[in-house]
Amino acid sequence: MVKICCIGAGYVGGPTMAVMALKCPEIEVAVVDISEPRINAWNSDRLPIYEPGLDDVVKQCRGKNLFFSTDVEKHVFESDIVFVSVNTPTKTQGLGAGKAADLTYWESAARMIADVSKSSKIVVEKSTVPVRTAEAIEKILTHNSKGIEFQILSNPEFLAEGTAIKDLYNPDRVLIGGRDTAAGQKAIKALRDVYAHWVPVEQIICTNLWSAELSKLAANAFLAQRISSVNAMSALCEATGADVTQVAHAVGTDSRIGPKFLNASVGFGGSCFQKDILNLIYICECNGLPEAANYWKQVIKVNDYQKIRFANRVVSSMFNTVSGKKIAILGFAFKKDTGDTRETPAIDVCNRLVADKANLSIYDPQVLEEQIRKDLSMARFDWDHAVPLQQIKAEGSSEQVNIVSDAYEATKDAHGLCVLTEWDEFKSLDFKKIFDNMQKPAFVFDGRNVVDAVKLREIGFIVYSIGKPLDSWLKDMPAVA
Ligand code: NAI
């Protein structure tokens, strides 16, 4: 029986391996992690991550051919194929700080594999890594290999949080990169055979190692670029009276461009886009390509601009001051159907409003109070490091921030409300009831274009939607940065 082990039981390792176990009942799959609380949660009724459909998949296989364990070394020792899906954060210190990928976790996983292995193994890069990481990993493994053969494959993951199970069941493609040697091709075939249990073979793309590694960074950069492009358009729409939804529709119906990923918003978030583009920028710089680096830098700059533009719009609309005013924040996760808050635009928007002395009342259907407080007081990029390494700012903003358990409580007596995540439940709120309980004038700032602005204006709200013609009230207020 083939045995697979995955190092790293996070947003990628957990769901990916659960689906692999479900689709390959004759393969034993062990997901291992150094974090005991995380493994305990995977073995409990409350899984450590929220993902539609995930509970069901885990329930069907856990204890049969899917196991979660902290005994990393034992499972690596026993496995034929070892996936590595550990975090690859942005470096916070030293050479390449603020851009380069920190491969500390990856390297320690590779060293451990080299130390404990007594039989040949295929080691699969599942984490998103800089192009040519496989070369470094190969050196670590072969240096300590005691005559054992290791084959390195790159098999980047393209799932999106919130739709991970759907994406894993029906991926657009699976990408496998390997060495162009007989042993490399044999390893590619072994992994292809695993995926072929449920993915049509023509959708399994096999390439060289460097193309596979770079394709993942490229895909994220292209996706984020679309969001920054439409967000840059949204600012111009507000200035000219065009409507970004109409523009996006008109542009997206061009079959060469396509309709997806053209929703204007308060900005992109999530653990990958910014981190991976920064990494790409660093690689361009290291290869002496400053123009290419600057091109991608702009995607991040526009995203930062969009978050700050939104927060400034809130302040300027409310007579240029939010000091002492209650502002409801609806949604904190970086997108709907996930409890993940890594790099969520809500962090920058909330911190900006707190700096202007607003009192925030935050509600998110999936994010716990402890997480929100931590996010609002953590140093940049620290979220992706192991807990003992994280720096929490001593002076918190806790008295200005209140976390509540429903949207009506959040908005009671508030001067304004900001929608920062597109949760479906926000579309069907009783806005008449909310209006009646708010201070007047009552403002809605819709950072996701999910509320029915026409209906809300009829109720009496002053409404700001991203990239839409402005209410006359907002037009008269000071211009925003
Ligand atoms: P995560 O932070 O949720 O999970 C990583 C896990 O690895 C943590 O639980 C950590 O305790 C564990 N870990 C770290 N070092 C370890 C070691 N030496 N031994 C055992 N366990 C160790 O991260 P996530 O989101 O799952 O991402 C993992 C990788 O996949 C990253 O490179 C990311 O860029 C990439 N990726 C993430 C996607 C996402 O949507 N979150 C999508 C596609 C790729």
Boltz pocket constraint, residues with backbone or C-beta under 6 A from the ligand:
constraints:
  - pocket:
      binder: B
      contacts: [[A, 7], [A, 8], [A, 9], [A, 10], [A, 11], [A, 12], [A, 13], [A, 32], [A, 33], [A, 34], [A, 35], [A, 38], [A, 72], [A, 85], [A, 86], [A, 87], [A, 88], [A, 105], [A, 106], [A, 108], [A, 109], [A, 126], [A, 127], [A, 128], [A, 129], [A, 157], [A, 158], [A, 159], [A, 160], [A, 161], [A, 271], [A, 272], [A, 384]]
      max_distance: 6.0
